Amino acid sequence: QWRTTPVNLLSYQGERYLVAPRGHTQWVRNIRVSGAGELRLGRRTEQIRVEELPDADKLPVLREYLRKWAWEVGRFFPAGVSASSSDETLRDIAPGFPVFRLDR
């Protein structure tokens, strides 16, 4: 059964990503199993396939996500974590924040 969940689509270095600021939620579990979903932007609907990034590859995406969306989702990240946090800090939190690259 389809569910609707608001997400912030991130465009970064020619790729598109979905980041789960609330961690391992139900939409994350569902998209991991299916590897696909539906993205709605306004009236446009797009079928998507996704690939989950390993923790080691998340750092630049998490940093850009925080730079762009921290005003909206920053409260879901540990206190003091921001786009200017060290690589070590972002590496430490990466396992708690799934990141998916949308396939073209």
Stockholm file with secondary structure:
# STOCKHOLM 1.0

chainA/1-104         QWRTTPVNLLSYQGERYLVAPRGHTQWVRNIRVSGAGELRLGRRTEQIRVEELPDADKLPVLREYLRKWAWEVGRFFPAGVSASSSDETLRDIAPGFPVFRLDR
#=GR chainA/1-104 SS CCCCCCCCEEEETTEEEEECTTCSCHHHHHHHHHSEEEEEETTEEEEEEEEECCGGGCHHHHHHHHHHHHHHHGGGSCTTCCTTSCHHHHHHHGGGSCEEEECC
#=GC SS_cons         CCCCCCCCEEEETTEEEEECTTCSCHHHHHHHHHSEEEEEETTEEEEEEEEECCGGGCHHHHHHHHHHHHHHHGGGSCTTCCTTSCHHHHHHHGGGSCEEEECC
//
